[in-house]
């Protein structure tokens, strides 16, 4: 009976953890892919290039900053 309790707890934890993450990750990546395919992210990188150079990074660094807002 001890193995059954461990197995059920491990599976519930695994499926609960993976399911809890996938609920947010899948729509997030779908939205980012739509933004990438529509050309918005390259345009945003180009528009932010001057400001980002003043900060000391390249304009393409805006994309990880946008991705970081998902967290």
N, C-alpha and C positions, 0 to 999 in steps of 0.2 A: 504493500500500500504506500510505502514511502517513496518509491520510484515514481509511482503514478502522480503523486502530489508534486514532486519535483518537475516531472515532464509537463504536466498541465501548467504549472507556474512559469516554466521557461518558455513554453509556446505562447502563453498569454502575454508575457512580457515582450517576447520577440515580435509577435504580430501587432501588439499595441504600440510598441515603439516605432516600428517601421511604418505602420499605418498612420500614426500621428505625424510623422515627418512627411510622408508622401502626399498627404492632404494639402500641404502648403508648397511643397517643392514642385510638383507637377504643374499647377497653374502658373507659378512664378516663372518657370522656364518656358512655358508656352507664351506668356506675355512678352518675355525678353526676346524670344524667337520672332514673334510678330513685329516687335520694334526693330529688330535687326533686319528682317526681310523688307520692311517698309522703307528702310533707309533713314529712319529717325536717329538711330544711335550714331552712325557716321556723321550725320549733320550736326548732332549735338556735340560730338568731339571736335568738329571743325569750328563751330561757333564758340566753344569754350577754350579753344587753343590759346588765344591771346591772354585770357585771364589765368589759365593754368600755367602758362610760362611765367607770369608774374609771381605765382606761388612757387615755381621752381620745378614743375613737372610738365610732361608732354600733354597735349590736349586729349589724347586717347585715354588718359588716366581718369577721365570723367566716367567712363563705362564701368570700371570697378566701383567707383563711388556710387553710381546708380544701383549697381547690383548689391552693394552693401546696405542700401536702404531697405532691401527686402528682409534683412535680419531684424 
